[in-house]
C-alpha cells in the first residue's frame, strides 16, 4: 500500500466519523430540549443542520 492510498483511506474514515458525531450530537441536544424520540430521530437525520440552528438560536 502506498502512502497516497493510506491517506485516502484515513480521509474516508474521518468523514464517516464526522457524520456519526454530528448525528449523535443532534440527537442529544434534541432529547435534552424536547424529550421526544420522534424529534430526536428527525434531528438526528438533519444532524449538523440542527446543531448549527440550535447554536445560533439559543446562544
C-alpha positions in Angstrom: 0.0 0.0 0.0 1.4 3.4 -1.0 1.3 6.5 1.2 -1.4 8.1 -1.0 -3.7 5.1 -0.6 -3.2 5.2 3.2 -4.1 8.9 3.3 -7.1 8.3 1.1 -8.4 5.6 3.4 -8.0 7.7 6.5 -9.9 10.7 4.9 -12.9 8.4 4.3 -12.9 7.2 7.9 -12.7 10.8 9.2 -15.6 11.8 7.1 -17.7 8.9 8.3 -16.8 9.7 11.9 -17.8 13.4 11.5 -21.2 12.4 10.2 -21.7 10.0 13.1 -20.7 12.6 15.7 -23.0 15.2 14.2 -26.0 12.8 14.3 -25.2 11.8 17.9 -24.8 15.5 19.0 -28.0 16.5 17.3 -29.9 13.6 19.0 -28.5 14.5 22.4 -29.4 18.2 22.0 -32.8 17.4 20.7 -33.6 15.0 23.5 -32.5 17.4 26.2 -34.5 20.2 24.7 -37.7 18.3 23.7 -37.8 14.9 25.5 -39.3 13.4 22.3 -38.0 10.4 20.5 -39.7 11.4 17.2 -38.0 14.8 17.2 -34.7 13.2 18.2 -34.9 10.9 15.2 -35.8 13.8 12.9 -33.0 16.0 14.2 -30.5 13.1 14.0 -31.3 12.8 10.3 -30.8 16.5 9.9 -27.7 16.3 12.1 -25.3 19.2 11.6 -28.1 21.5 10.2 -29.9 21.1 13.5 -26.8 21.6 15.6 -25.9 24.8 13.8 -29.5 26.0 14.1 -29.6 25.3 17.8 -26.3 27.0 18.4 -27.5 30.2 16.6 -31.0 30.2 18.0 -30.1 29.6 21.7 -26.8 31.4 22.0 
